[in-house]
Amino acid sequence: MDTRSSLFWGAAIGALLVLSAPSQAQLRAAAPPPQAMGDAARRDIRVPSSVPNISGTWLSQSSNRSIMPLDGSPTPFLPWARAFFDNRTAAEARGEPLFDPNANCLPSGVPRVVAVPYPLDIVQTPELTVIAIEVMHNYRIIHMDRTAPPPGYEPSYLGYSVGHWEGDQLVVVTTGLNGYTQVDEEGRPKSSDMKVTERYRKRAPNLLEVDFTIDDPRTYTHPWTARGSSLGHPTRAWLNTCAKRTTATSPMQLASCVATRTRACHTVSLHLCWLC
């Protein structure tokens, strides 16, 4: 084959390969899109179509081990809260962790539950947004038709939450917290005056982001904000139960538990455990 023929056939084969190979745009178009969250079985048909659809099951990509300020600054403890946290940290380092309500089958509380590493089921109705939490089978009710807790509301572990939409963000304000839980697993404290403001927003079809601001003037020098995120999950939240040990069974043991705030608390009955 002469040089001219070789060049001709080489060019022809090259052109054929170029024409037959998919372009980058075609490859991108062929890739399956991310799962668009929004579960018809978990969204009331009365919810206006203008309201973003955040229904369905979400799996947290965050951790409630350490909830820290989003801007990277130190946690703005008041002096007593700093001493309390340092004492917990030292006890854990010695292998003698102090009482953790969540480790003893009590609700995580807000904001710790926001970053819990378990699936969450979100149900949307015009009056309520319900967040079912797999761990210990808890659930939160966000009242979309109220602006404040009703008169005489008794403080609770998960508090009283009211919500409204600001554009594409679900804004949830929680008050009425009982102060018996912690901000996170490490033990950042909280008081019953804490107010938590969450802002949920879909950043992608299957990515839900939440910024939550902690405002507790009895514990921190100023409000501070942390962030959590969750990915769409194809399954449902499962039933999750909590098994606790039972060692503090007598009034004397309970009194010791309250006085020392140590692991002796692991076994107090559920309705007394908060005393620790």
Buried (B, 14 or more C-beta within 10 A) or exposed (E): EEEEEEEEEEEEEEEEEEEEEEEEEEEEEEEEEEEEBBBEEBBEEEBEEEBBBBBBBBBBBBEBEBBBBEEEEEBBBBEEBBEBBEEBBEBBEEEEBBBBBBBBBBBBBBBBBBBBBBBBBBBBBEEBBBBBBBBBEBBBBBBBEBEEBEEEEEBBBBBBBBBBBEEEBBBBBBBBBBBBBBBBBBBBBBBBEBBBBBBBBBEEEBBBBBBBBBBBEBBBEEBBBBBBBBBBBEEBBEEEEBEBEEEBEEEEBBEBBBEEBBBBBBBBEEEBBBBB
